[in-house]
């Protein structure tokens, strides 16, 4: 039971979502999410810092100089006058946006190892995003006032653990994604799908985990949670600067162990390298942009890392560019268990031409482990059904498991949802690797070859439900009975009409 000194996850979520009213309807959700999430970040680190400050003061007294020296030993440093409460005290200043920007720059500079560049893509003094000075100041004052809600005291001693804030951050990202339409796919994968991907990959202590299109970082965080240990290394890359900043803050709020998240175009310029070669990983996962146009085919032909030796994907569809990069980023030695799980549109399973050649080559190399079809309308920004492809360097045989989970979901008015029981059903079938009637099919290489390396799931998993056989004898008997009933009724009606004086 929640005591008056504590706050629940739902209470925090509700207060934060109400704070969005400051911008809702006047600023695009894909823009205002940055201001809300940055302010949540500043409020949280301020409460953590002040909580520790109070603890030191109880222990060492009121000597301000001594207290400041102690606080400088904290993992996270908060320079004087940059905390949320100092900003709140200046809420009536005419240059409020500039004051907030200066504070963010100071916080970043004091914590350059963790936050370098995180705030460079957002300005609270932007006229283009937040309006002219008077309007901008009013909005920012309202935002500070909303976050000053006494219930939103996020000191660790009150919220009992960092996950509450990390979860609130994830909650807001999900809410923003729901309102961002097609742009949502740029930064968010539904948590239920992220959890499924993480469990399929089963990351182990000591492994390197990588997402080349990491968005806000939620998929990487789910993988880290599956390790159930501090012994892991997270790597990611994101092309959108604002989304990269969200990922960095998300990692911090979830207390992720030393992530390396780079900002840049993974296909044109992969930034995780070892010498002149791509860095290799045990676990590679992503929900890359579907069928990305102008992904960089021109540069790919002369790729210095020779990632596209199987063939160049079409210029207007980058699915196999990401997929190829991911496979090439795994460790080559089977003993290091390099594996990939990636979300793709269904066209990846059967499209021909250059994509068909790449698909054939991957299968002939015995890398494809499973094809899992999910329900439609699970993802924000698109209603199409998607599939998960699993690749493994260390495979016991040449068979491929096909799973049709397209009917396993909880319907929603705007969005369908993958339930825990749906996820568990998929995982059980994947782990057992046996044919299950109307759900899973274990296909051998020759069968896939006979299908011309087409991976369309209905070719392998038969979900057809035959219509029940019709008993024509019974149907004819029923027709005869109904005819007799009609004749009797018509005779009765004729008698009644005659009694009433109606005659033909």
C-alpha positions in Angstrom: 0.0 0.0 0.0 1.3 3.5 -0.9 2.1 5.7 2.0 1.7 9.5 1.9 5.5 9.9 1.5 5.6 7.8 -1.6 4.2 8.1 -5.1 3.1 5.4 -7.5 4.1 4.8 -11.1 0.6 5.6 -12.3 0.6 9.0 -10.4 3.9 10.0 -11.9 2.6 9.0 -15.4 -0.6 11.0 -15.0 1.1 14.2 -13.8 3.6 14.0 -16.6 1.0 13.5 -19.3 -1.0 16.4 -17.9 2.1 18.6 -18.3 1.9 18.0 -22.0 -1.2 20.2 -22.1 1.2 23.1 -22.2 2.1 22.2 -25.8 -0.7 19.9 -27.0 -2.6 21.3 -30.0 0.0 24.1 -30.6 3.2 22.2 -31.1 3.7 18.9 -33.1 4.1 15.9 -30.8 7.3 14.9 -32.6 8.6 18.3 -31.4 7.2 18.9 -28.0 8.1 15.4 -26.7 11.7 16.7 -26.6 10.8 19.6 -24.3 8.8 17.4 -22.0 11.3 14.6 -21.8 14.3 17.0 -21.3 12.4 18.7 -18.4 11.6 15.3 -16.9 15.3 14.5 -17.1 16.3 17.8 -15.4 13.7 17.5 -12.7 14.8 13.9 -11.9 18.6 14.6 -11.7 17.8 17.7 -9.6 15.8 15.7 -7.1 18.5 13.0 -7.0 21.2 15.6 -6.5 19.3 17.4 -3.7 18.4 14.1 -2.0 22.2 13.3 -1.8 22.9 16.9 -0.7 20.5 16.6 2.2 22.0 13.3 3.3 25.5 14.8 3.3 24.3 17.9 5.2 22.8 15.6 7.9 26.2 13.8 8.1 28.7 16.7 7.8 26.8 19.9 8.9 26.0 23.1 7.1 29.4 24.0 5.7 28.5 24.9 2.1 32.0 24.7 0.7 32.5 21.3 2.3 29.2 20.1 1.0 29.9 21.2 -2.5 33.2 19.4 -2.5 31.5 16.2 -1.4 28.9 16.6 -4.1 31.6 17.0 -6.7 32.5 13.4 -6.0 29.1 12.2 -7.2 28.9 10.3 -10.4 26.7 13.0 -11.8 27.5 16.7 -11.3 24.9 19.5 -11.2 26.5 23.0 -11.4 25.2 25.8 -9.2 22.0 27.4 -10.4 21.3 24.8 -13.1 18.9 22.6 -11.1 15.2 22.5 -11.8 14.3 24.6 -8.7 16.6 27.4 -9.7 14.9 27.4 -13.1 11.5 27.5 -11.4 12.5 30.5 -9.3 13.3 32.4 -12.6 10.0 31.4 -14.2 8.9 35.0 -14.6 12.1 36.2 -16.3 11.6 37.7 -19.8 14.5 35.6 -21.2 13.3 32.3 -19.6 14.1 30.2 -22.7 17.7 31.5 -22.8 18.1 30.8 -19.0 17.1 27.1 -19.5 19.4 26.7 -22.5 22.3 28.1 -20.5 21.6 25.7 -17.7 21.4 22.7 -20.1 24.8 23.6 -21.6 26.4 23.8 -18.2 24.9 20.4 -17.1 26.3 18.9 -20.4 29.7 20.4 -19.9 30.0 19.2 -16.3 29.0 15.6 -17.4 30.7 15.5 -20.8 31.4 11.7 -20.7 27.7 10.9 -20.3 25.9 13.8 -22.0 28.2 15.3 -24.6 26.0 16.7 -27.4 22.7 15.5 -25.8 21.1 18.9 -25.7 22.6 20.4 -28.9 19.4 19.7 -30.9 16.9 21.3 -28.6 16.5 25.0 -27.7 14.0 26.2 -25.2 14.6 29.7 -26.7 13.4 28.6 -30.2 10.9 31.0 -31.8 10.2 28.5 -34.6 9.2 25.7 -32.2 7.7 27.6 -29.2 6.5 30.9 -30.6 7.4 34.5 -30.1 8.8 35.7 -26.8 5.6 36.4 -24.9 4.0 33.1 -26.0 7.2 31.2 -25.5 7.6 32.5 -21.9 4.1 31.7 -21.0 4.4 28.1 -22.2 7.7 27.6 -20.5 6.4 29.0 -17.2 3.4 26.6 -17.4 5.8 23.7 -18.0 7.9 24.6 -15.0 4.8 25.0 -12.9 3.4 21.6 -13.9 6.7 19.9 -13.0 6.8 21.8 -9.7 3.8 19.7 -8.6 4.6 18.6 -5.0 3.5 15.1 -5.9 6.3 14.9 -8.5 9.0 14.8 -5.9 11.3 12.2 -7.5 13.9 11.8 -4.8 15.2 8.2 -4.7 14.2 8.0 -1.0 10.6 8.6 -2.1 10.3 6.7 -5.4 12.3 3.7 -4.2 14.4 3.0 -7.2 15.4 4.3 -10.6 13.1 2.1 -12.6 10.1 4.2 -11.7 11.6 7.2 -13.6 12.8 5.0 -16.4 9.4 3.6 -16.7 7.8 7.0 -16.7 10.2 8.0 -19.5 9.2 5.0 -21.5 5.5 5.7 -20.8 5.8 9.2 -22.2 7.7 8.0 -25.3 4.9 5.5 -25.9 2.3 8.2 -25.6 4.1 10.5 -27.9 4.5 7.7 -30.4 0.8 7.1 -30.4 0.2 10.7 -31.5 3.1 11.0 -33.9 1.7 9.0 -36.7 4.2 7.8 -39.3 7.0 9.6 -37.4 6.6 7.3 -34.4 8.6 4.5 -36.1 11.6 6.7 -36.0 12.0 6.4 -32.2 9.8 3.7 -30.7 9.2 0.0 -30.8 6.2 -1.2 -28.7 7.6 -2.7 -25.4 5.9 -6.0 -25.9 7.7 -6.5 -29.2 11.0 -5.3 -27.8 10.7 -7.9 -25.0 9.9 -10.6 -27.5 13.0 -9.8 -29.5 15.2 -9.7 -26.4 13.9 -13.1 -25.2 14.4 -14.6 -28.6 18.0 -13.5 -28.6 18.6 -14.5 -24.9 21.6 -12.3 -24.3 24.1 -13.7 -21.8 26.6 -12.2 -19.4 29.8 -10.9 -21.0 28.2 -10.4 -24.5 28.2 -7.4 -26.7 24.7 -6.2 -27.7 24.1 -3.9 -30.7 21.2 -2.0 -32.3 22.2 -0.1 -35.5 18.9 1.8 -35.6 18.3 2.2 -31.9 15.8 5.0 -31.8 15.1 6.0 -28.2 17.1 2.9 -27.0 14.2 0.9 -25.5 15.1 -2.3 -27.4 18.7 -2.2 -26.1 17.4 -1.6 -22.6 15.1 -4.7 -22.8 18.1 -6.7 -23.9 20.2 -5.4 -21.0 17.4 -6.4 -18.6 17.4 -9.9 -20.0 21.1 -10.4 -19.1 20.2 -10.0 -15.4 23.8 -9.0 -14.7 26.0 -5.9 -15.0 28.3 -7.8 -17.2 27.3 -6.7 -20.7 28.2 -4.0 -23.2 25.6 -2.0 -25.1 26.2 -0.3 -28.5 23.8 1.6 -30.7 23.7 4.1 -33.5 20.9 6.5 -34.4 20.7 8.9 -37.4 18.2 11.4 -36.0 19.9 13.8 -33.6 16.8 14.5 -31.4 16.1 10.7 -31.1 19.7 10.0 -30.3 19.5 12.5 -27.4 16.4 10.7 -26.2 18.3 7.4 -26.3 21.2 8.9 -24.2 18.8 10.2 -21.6 16.8 7.0 -21.6 20.0 5.0 -20.9 20.9 7.3 -18.1 17.5 7.1 -16.5 17.5 3.3 -16.6 21.0 3.3 -15.1 22.4 1.3 -18.0 26.0 0.3 -17.7 28.3 2.5 -19.9 26.4 2.4 -23.2 28.1 3.5 -26.4 25.4 5.2 -28.5 26.6 7.0 -31.6 24.9 9.6 -33.7 25.1 9.1 -37.5 23.8 7.2 -40.5 24.6 3.5 -39.9 24.5 2.4 -43.6 26.6 5.3 -45.0 28.9 5.6 -42.0 28.9 2.9 -39.3 30.6 4.3 -36.3 31.3 1.2 -34.3 34.6 0.0 -35.6 37.7 -1.8 -34.5 40.6 -0.5 -36.5 39.6 -0.5 -40.2 36.9 -3.2 -39.7 33.4 -3.3 -38.4 33.0 -4.1 -34.7 31.6 -7.5 -34.2 28.8 -8.4 -31.7 27.2 -11.5 -30.1 23.7 -10.0 -30.2 22.4 -7.7 -33.0 18.8 -6.5 -33.0 16.8 -3.7 -34.5 13.5 -2.4 -35.7 14.9 -0.4 -38.7 12.8 2.0 -40.8 10.6 0.0 -43.2 11.5 0.1 -46.9 13.6 3.2 -46.5 14.0 5.2 -49.8 17.3 6.7 -50.7 19.2 4.7 -48.1 22.6 5.1 -49.8 22.8 2.6 -52.6 25.3 4.8 -54.5 27.8 4.7 -51.6 27.1 1.1 -50.9 28.6 -0.1 -54.2 32.0 1.0 -52.9 31.5 0.2 -49.2 34.9 0.0 -47.5 33.6 -2.8 -45.2 32.4 -4.9 -48.1 29.0 -5.5 -46.3 27.0 -5.8 -49.6 29.0 -8.6 -51.3 25.7 -10.7 -51.5 24.2 -8.0 -53.7 23.0 -4.4 -53.6 19.4 -3.9 -52.3 17.1 -1.7 -54.5 17.6 2.1 -54.2 14.0 2.6 -53.0 13.9 -0.2 -50.4 16.6 -0.3 -47.7 15.3 -3.3 -45.7 18.1 -5.6 -46.9 20.7 -2.9 -46.4 20.0 -2.9 -42.7 19.6 -6.7 -42.6 22.9 -7.3 -44.4 24.7 -4.8 -42.1 23.3 -6.6 -39.1 24.4 -10.0 -40.2 27.9 -8.7 -41.1 28.2 -7.2 -37.7 28.0 -10.5 -35.9 31.0 -12.5 -34.8 32.0 -14.9 -37.6 33.1 -17.8 -35.3 30.2 -20.1 -34.5 31.5 -20.5 -30.9 30.8 -16.9 -30.2 27.1 -17.4 -31.0 26.5 -14.4 -33.2 22.8 -13.9 -33.7 20.4 -11.4 -35.1 16.7 -10.7 -34.6 15.2 -8.0 -36.8 11.7 -6.6 -37.5 10.8 -6.5 -41.2 7.8 -5.8 -43.5 6.5 -9.0 -45.1 7.8 -7.9 -48.6 11.2 -8.9 -47.4 10.1 -12.5 -47.3 9.2 -12.8 -51.0 10.2 -9.8 -53.1 12.4 -10.9 -56.1 15.2 -9.3 -58.1 18.2 -8.2 -56.0 16.4 -8.8 -52.7 15.6 -12.4 -53.8 19.3 -13.0 -54.6 20.4 -11.7 -51.2 17.7 -13.8 -49.5 18.8 -16.9 -51.3 22.4 -16.4 -50.4 21.6 -15.9 -46.7 19.6 -19.2 -46.7 22.3 -21.1 -48.6 24.9 -19.9 -46.0 22.6 -21.6 -43.4 22.2 -18.4 -41.4 18.4 -18.1 -41.3 17.0 -19.7 -38.2 13.4 -18.6 -37.9 10.6 -16.5 -39.6 8.0 -15.3 -37.2 4.8 -13.5 -38.5 3.2 -11.1 -36.1 -0.3 -9.6 -36.0 -1.2 -6.4 -38.0 -1.4 -3.0 -36.4 1.1 -3.6 -33.6 3.4 -0.7 -34.5 2.7 3.0 -34.3 2.6 4.7 -37.7 1.7 1.6 -39.7 -1.1 -0.9 -39.7 0.8 -3.5 -41.8 1.6 -6.9 -40.4 5.3 -7.5 -39.8 7.7 -10.4 -39.3 10.7 -11.1 -37.2 13.7 -12.8 -38.9 16.2 -14.6 -36.7 19.7 -15.4 -38.0 22.3 -17.4 -36.2 26.0 -18.2 -36.9 25.8 -21.4 -34.8 23.1 -23.6 -36.2 22.6 -27.4 -35.5 21.1 -28.1 -38.9 19.7 -26.6 -42.1 16.1 -26.4 -41.1 14.2 -23.1 -40.7 11.3 -22.6 -38.3 8.2 -20.8 -39.5 5.7 -19.4 -37.0 2.4 -17.8 -37.9 1.3 -15.7 -34.8 -0.8 -13.3 -36.9 -4.0 -14.2 -35.0 -2.4 -13.9 -31.5 -3.1 -10.4 -30.2 -5.4 -8.3 -28.1 -7.5 -6.0 -30.3 -7.5 -2.3 -29.6 -9.5 0.6 -31.0 -6.3 2.3 -32.4 -3.6 -0.2 -31.8 -3.4 -4.0 -31.3 -1.2 -5.4 -28.6 1.0 -8.4 -28.2 0.0 -10.0 -24.9 2.3 -11.9 -22.5 0.6 -15.2 -23.4 1.1 -14.4 -27.1 4.8 -13.8 -26.6 5.2 -17.0 -24.5 3.5 -19.1 -27.1 5.9 -17.8 -29.7 8.9 -18.4 -27.5 7.8 -21.9 -26.6 7.5 -22.8 -30.3 10.8 -21.2 -31.1 12.6 -23.1 -28.3 11.1 -26.5 -29.0 11.5 -26.1 -32.8 8.8 -28.6 -33.8 5.8 -28.4 -36.2 2.6 -27.3 -34.4 -0.6 -27.6 -36.3 -1.7 -24.3 -37.8 1.0 -22.4 -35.9 4.5 -23.6 -36.6 6.3 -25.6 -39.3 9.9 -26.8 -39.4 11.0 -26.7 -43.0 14.1 -28.3 -44.4 16.4 -26.6 -46.9 15.1 -28.6 -49.9 11.6 -27.5 -49.3 12.6 -23.9 -49.1 14.7 -24.4 -52.3 11.6 -25.9 -54.1 9.7 -22.7 -53.1 12.4 -20.7 -54.9 13.6 -19.4 -51.5 10.3 -17.6 -51.0 9.7 -17.3 -47.3 6.1 -16.2 -47.4 4.7 -17.8 -44.2 1.4 -19.3 -45.7 3.6 -21.5 -48.0 4.8 -23.3 -44.9 2.2 -22.9 -42.1 -1.2 -24.0 -43.2 -3.8 -22.1 -41.2 -6.7 -22.9 -43.5 -9.9 -23.8 -41.6 -12.1 -26.1 -43.8 -15.7 -25.2 -44.0 -17.9 -27.8 -42.1 -19.5 -30.4 -44.4 -23.1 -29.7 -45.2 -25.6 -32.6 -44.6 -27.7 -32.1 -47.7 -30.3 -34.7 -46.5 -30.9 -32.7 -43.4 -31.0 -29.5 -45.4 -33.7 -30.9 -47.8 -35.7 -32.2 -44.8 -35.6 -28.7 -43.2 -36.7 -27.1 -46.5 -39.7 -29.5 -46.7 -40.7 -28.8 -43.1 -40.5 -25.0 -43.7 -42.7 -25.4 -46.9 -45.3 -27.3 -44.9 -45.2 -24.6 -42.2 -45.7 -21.8 -44.8 -48.6 -23.6 -46.4 -50.3 -24.1 -43.0 -49.8 -20.4 -42.1 -51.2 -19.3 -45.4 -54.3 -21.4 -45.0 -54.8 -20.0 -41.5 -54.4 -16.4 -42.8 -57.0 -17.1 -45.5 -59.5 -18.3 -42.9 -59.0 -15.2 -40.8 -59.5 -13.0 -43.8 -62.7 -14.7 -44.7 -64.0 -14.3 -41.2 -63.3 -10.6 -41.4 -65.3 -10.3 -44.6 -62.4 -10.1 -47.0 -62.9 -12.2 -50.1 -60.6 -12.9 -53.1 
